[in-house]
Amino acid sequence: MSDSLYQGRRFRTLNILDEGVREALAIEIDTSLPAERVVRTLQQLAAWRGLPKAIRLDNGPELTAQRFTTWCAVMGIELRHIQPGKPNQNAFIERFNRSYRTEVLNSWLFGSLDEVREITYQWIISYNKERPHHALGNLPPMVYRERLLAGLNSTLQLST
């Protein structure tokens, strides 16, 4: 995604989600997000959550760059690129992006990248800890994941 600061300086966001539990893992924010930065962010997430088996992504230049694709191949991560012009193939992230755009990017006039990062950080905490998701039995993502890890694997068990 992209937006601009109050003074007009453009910035981009890299939104990383766990589709299985609907949890926002990271939103990287900077004026440029090249492939090396994407790899570094995924390495940091891997130290925390482990490597994914697959990543669903669009065809942005940072996500088709040799540095990124080679790193994913070496790590054994399958890349599932959506078809150009077919955002419905990545509907969950599109829905997430709409929420983030509406509730953060369109709701604030940002003076600095640090301000965008701080407000985004607070929003992610709320999104993961407080916001119930219908697909998760009306549980917030972090609660759902904690219950899933505790061995409660049926929808009925998870929503009680």
GIWOZI-V315977 format. One record per residue. PHI is phi in degrees with one decimal (NA if undefined). PSI is psi in whole degrees, 0 to 359 (none if undefined). D_FIRST is the distance of its C-alpha to the first C-alpha in Angstrom with 2 decimals. Layout:
BEGIN
[[PHI,PSI,D_FIRST] [PHI,PSI,D_FIRST]]
END
This chain:
BEGIN
[[NA,165,0.00] [-144.6,159,3.78] [-160.6,190,7.07] [-142.0,154,10.63] [-74.2,168,13.61] [-53.9,322,16.74] [-79.2,357,18.33] [102.2,352,15.71] [-67.9,126,14.35] [-78.4,149,10.75] [-143.0,162,8.56] [-123.0,159,5.58] [-127.0,145,5.11] [-115.0,111,6.79] [-100.2,122,7.90] [-120.3,124,11.49] [-127.5,154,13.88] [-97.3,105,17.52] [-61.4,325,17.99] [-61.4,321,21.71] [-116.5,7,21.78] [61.5,29,18.44] [-97.2,134,17.85] [-77.8,117,14.72] [-90.5,325,15.75] [-165.0,149,13.25] [-131.6,105,10.06] [-82.8,137,10.31] [-131.2,125,9.53] [-168.1,173,10.89] [-73.4,337,11.29] [-145.8,138,11.30] [-129.5,74,10.64] [-71.4,173,13.42] [-55.2,320,15.10] [-60.4,322,17.57] [-68.9,322,15.15] [-62.4,314,13.77] [-60.5,314,17.49] [-60.1,318,18.47] [-63.6,317,16.09] [-66.4,325,17.47] [-63.9,319,20.94] [-64.9,318,20.66] [-65.9,324,19.64] [-62.5,323,22.50] [-64.6,332,24.94] [-91.3,314,24.10] [-119.3,356,23.62] [87.1,169,24.80] [-84.3,143,23.25] [-77.0,159,21.91] [-79.3,331,23.94] [-150.3,155,21.02] [-129.6,127,17.25] [-93.3,129,15.51] [-152.7,164,12.57] [-86.8,193,11.27] [-109.1,33,12.74] [-62.1,154,10.45] [-59.0,326,13.02] [-70.7,338,12.60] [-98.1,357,13.23] [-116.6,358,16.19] [-64.9,148,17.69] [-59.0,321,21.22] [-57.0,315,20.77] [-71.1,311,18.33] [-65.3,324,20.31] [-66.5,315,23.58] [-59.1,315,22.70] [-62.5,318,21.77] [-62.1,315,25.03] [-62.4,323,27.07] [-82.8,353,25.76] [77.8,28,26.48] [-97.7,124,23.00] [-77.7,132,22.63] [-98.4,125,19.48] [-114.6,84,18.79] [-73.0,135,16.57] [-78.0,159,15.92] [-70.7,141,17.46] [-54.7,135,15.55] [77.5,12,15.06] [-123.8,64,15.82] [-62.6,340,12.94] [-65.3,344,15.97] [-74.6,353,16.81] [-133.3,50,14.09] [-60.3,321,14.85] [-62.6,313,14.66] [-65.7,325,11.04] [-63.2,320,10.32] [-66.9,317,12.69] [-60.9,313,11.29] [-59.0,321,7.77] [-63.0,317,10.10] [-62.8,315,12.16] [-63.4,317,9.77] [-60.6,311,8.63] [-67.9,314,12.40] [-87.1,341,13.98] [-121.8,292,12.22] [-61.2,320,9.89] [-86.2,352,12.28] [-99.6,352,15.29] [-131.5,149,15.61] [-102.4,110,16.36] [-89.8,135,15.44] [-95.6,340,18.01] [-153.1,163,16.81] [-65.1,325,14.31] [-61.9,323,16.92] [-65.7,318,16.79] [-60.8,315,13.06] [-62.1,316,13.93] [-65.9,314,17.10] [-65.5,320,15.91] [-63.5,317,13.16] [-58.1,314,16.03] [-63.8,321,18.33] [-65.5,319,16.07] [-61.9,317,15.72] [-58.9,312,19.51] [-63.0,315,20.12] [-59.3,316,17.90] [-81.4,327,19.75] [-100.2,335,23.19] [-118.5,331,23.80] [-83.7,114,21.86] [-73.2,149,23.96] [-121.4,128,22.65] [-54.8,316,25.00] [-65.5,346,24.46] [-108.4,26,25.62] [67.6,33,28.79] [61.5,32,27.30] [-106.7,150,26.75] [-68.3,154,23.85] [-53.8,316,22.17] [-67.1,322,24.04] [-66.3,316,27.32] [-59.3,312,26.93] [-63.0,318,26.29] [-61.5,318,29.22] [-69.0,323,31.47] [-62.6,315,30.46] [-67.2,334,31.34] [-78.5,356,34.56] [100.7,4,35.65] [-87.0,102,35.13] [-113.0,359,33.77] [-96.0,151,34.78] [-58.8,320,32.78] [-61.8,314,35.91] [-65.2,321,36.29] [-68.8,328,32.67] [-89.4,0,32.63] [-96.2,none,35.91]]
END
